Amino acid sequence: MLIERKSTPESIVAYVIEMIEIGRFPPGSMLPSERDLQAQLGVSRLVLREALARLSALGIVKSRQGKGSFVCDAPSPLAIQQTLIPLAHPVDFDKFDHLIEARAAIEGEIAFLAAENATEHQIQQLEEILHYRKTDLRESDIFSRLDFSFHLKLADIAGNSYLKLMFEAFEPHIREFLVYSSRSVSDRVEAMERHRPIAQAIASRNSNQARDLARLHMDACRDRLNQYIEQLNNE
């Protein structure tokens, strides 16, 4: 089979993606050897390896030492995280507002599905996150870690791989947001307890209530952060 010559890493990346899309390179399959790809595409080893490195960075293929390159079975959060890098900007509070809006949309549906799909063991795991010592919350990093763990567990319980992927892709942005969110909280115990009604709605299998509470939680985060920003601007 004759293949149009590919002369740049970009064109090789596009070719491999096209082959995956049409099923020529299905998920989990091994790509042809570097020697075969060089012959098929008419490129140097250096250009091919750069293309494979880009595909690996995008989470599309992964290299196994001594075995070759394989198409990933599932999309990588890292691939989406890299796409979102241009949205990252130190202390850009406007972007935080957009992030909260996106989280409200995604996490509302995550909470809805979590209430429908949670097992008793998963409900117990969720409740265990909320079993903390109040004195621990004096440390902002512990507060932030518990907050993120709760929402990540919700994404896991929901059982929807696409929603979990999107949440995981937001992780660097959410963690940055939590740094400022923890500073804006005057009572961290009260702030952490706002997660409990969501957990209770999920345990009660009340999916609509879980969705509404998750969205209200995001609204409260926005209001608290905006008050903190206003306070900073007035200092």
PEHU-V475561 format. One record per residue. N is the residue number from 1. SS is DSSP state (a for helix, b for strand, c for the rest). OMEGA is omega as a letter, one per 30 degrees, with the letter a starting at -180 (* if undefined). D_LAST is the distance of its C-alpha to the last C-alpha in whole Angstrom. Layout:
n = <N,N>
ss = <SS,SS>
omega = <OMEGA,OMEGA>
d_last = <D_LAST,D_LAST>
This chain:
n = <1,2,3,4,5,6,7,8,9,10,11,12,13,14,15,16,17,18,19,20,21,22,23,24,25,26,27,28,29,30,31,32,33,34,35,36,37,38,39,40,41,42,43,44,45,46,47,48,49,50,51,52,53,54,55,56,57,58,59,60,61,62,63,64,65,66,67,68,69,70,71,72,73,74,75,76,77,78,79,80,81,82,83,84,85,86,87,88,89,90,91,92,93,94,95,96,97,98,99,100,101,102,103,104,105,106,107,108,109,110,111,112,113,114,115,116,117,118,119,120,121,122,123,124,125,126,127,128,129,130,131,132,133,134,135,136,137,138,139,140,141,142,143,144,145,146,147,148,149,150,151,152,153,154,155,156,157,158,159,160,161,162,163,164,165,166,167,168,169,170,171,172,173,174,175,176,177,178,179,180,181,182,183,184,185,186,187,188,189,190,191,192,193,194,195,196,197,198,199,200,201,202,203,204,205,206,207,208,209,210,211,212,213,214,215,216,217,218,219,220,221,222,223,224,225,226,227,228,229,230,231,232,233,234,235>
ss = <c,c,c,c,c,c,c,c,a,a,a,a,a,a,a,a,a,a,a,a,a,c,c,c,c,c,c,c,c,b,c,c,c,a,a,a,a,a,a,a,a,c,c,c,a,a,a,a,a,a,a,a,a,a,a,a,a,c,c,c,b,b,b,b,c,c,c,b,b,b,b,c,c,c,c,c,a,a,a,a,a,a,a,a,a,a,a,c,c,c,c,c,a,a,a,a,a,a,a,a,a,a,a,a,a,a,a,a,a,a,a,a,a,a,a,a,a,c,c,a,a,a,a,a,a,a,a,a,a,c,c,c,c,a,a,a,a,a,c,a,a,a,a,a,a,a,a,a,a,a,a,a,a,a,a,a,a,a,c,c,a,a,a,a,a,a,a,a,a,c,a,a,a,a,a,a,a,a,a,a,a,a,a,a,c,c,c,a,a,a,a,a,a,c,c,a,a,a,a,a,a,a,a,c,c,c,a,a,a,a,a,a,a,a,a,a,a,a,a,a,a,a,a,a,a,a,a,a,a,a,a,a,a,a,c>
omega = <l,a,l,a,l,a,a,l,a,a,l,l,l,l,a,l,l,l,l,a,a,l,l,l,a,l,l,a,l,l,l,a,l,a,l,l,l,a,a,a,l,a,l,l,a,a,a,a,l,l,l,l,l,l,l,l,l,a,a,l,l,a,l,a,l,a,a,a,a,l,a,a,a,l,a,l,a,a,l,l,a,l,a,a,l,l,a,l,a,l,l,a,l,l,l,l,l,l,l,l,l,l,a,a,a,a,l,l,l,a,l,a,l,l,a,a,a,l,l,l,l,l,l,l,l,a,l,l,a,l,a,l,a,a,l,a,l,l,a,a,l,l,a,a,l,l,a,a,l,a,l,l,l,a,l,a,a,l,l,a,a,l,l,l,a,l,a,l,l,a,a,a,l,a,l,l,a,l,a,l,a,l,a,a,l,l,a,l,l,a,l,a,l,l,a,l,l,l,a,l,l,l,l,a,l,a,a,l,l,l,a,a,l,l,l,l,l,l,l,l,l,a,a,a,l,l,l,l,l,l,l,a,a,a,*>
d_last = <70,68,64,63,62,58,57,53,51,49,53,54,51,51,55,54,52,55,57,55,55,58,59,61,58,57,55,56,58,59,59,62,62,60,64,65,61,62,66,65,62,63,60,60,59,55,54,55,53,50,51,51,48,46,47,47,43,43,44,48,50,50,52,54,56,59,60,58,55,55,53,50,51,48,45,42,39,38,40,37,34,35,36,32,31,30,27,25,22,20,16,18,17,19,22,21,21,25,25,25,27,30,30,30,33,35,34,35,38,38,38,41,43,42,43,46,47,46,49,49,48,45,43,44,42,39,39,39,36,35,37,34,33,30,29,29,26,24,24,22,25,27,25,25,29,30,28,30,33,33,33,35,38,37,38,41,42,42,45,44,44,42,40,39,39,37,34,35,34,31,30,28,26,26,25,22,21,22,20,16,18,19,15,14,17,17,21,23,26,26,24,27,30,29,31,34,35,35,38,40,40,41,44,45,46,44,43,41,39,38,37,35,33,32,31,29,28,26,25,23,21,20,19,17,16,14,13,11,10,9,6,5,6,4,0>
